[in-house]
């Protein structure tokens, strides 16, 4: 029963990503739609905790000096949390917590994805996604923002 619910949730987010992607007219890149749908499906309190603006850059600096094999999951967590913050939670963060704005989260996310492509094995199924995100998160954060508006409208988060 739990697997069926997860499958439906993933399908819902994949459809939302696909719809917004086609409206944004972004060129297809392998695996990115799936990655964004999985990210939305797996959004959790753990991601929310990582979004604190004072924690993200400090933890990323620590991980830059950590052993590569020990830090991949933490770096990915920072990268993903930054992408979620910039796209899905952007307006809320600007209104409520941060004077830095969405650009701050875009910058941290791009740096974290760049560090991932230095450390993750090339055989990682998401390696090509990390490479694309390292060179520019804005179009993908925009997709997440459009999904937030479509799903939640102008509801105050």
Secondary structure, DSSP 4 states (H G I P E B T S, - for coil): -HHHHHHHHHHHHHHHHHHHHHHHTPPP-TTHHHHHHHHHHH--HHHHHHT-HHHHHHHHHHHHTS-HHHHHHHHHHHHHHHHHHHHTSHHHHHHHT-SS-HHHHHHHHHHHHHHHHHHS-TTSTTHHHHHHHHT--HHHHHHHHHHHHHHHTT---
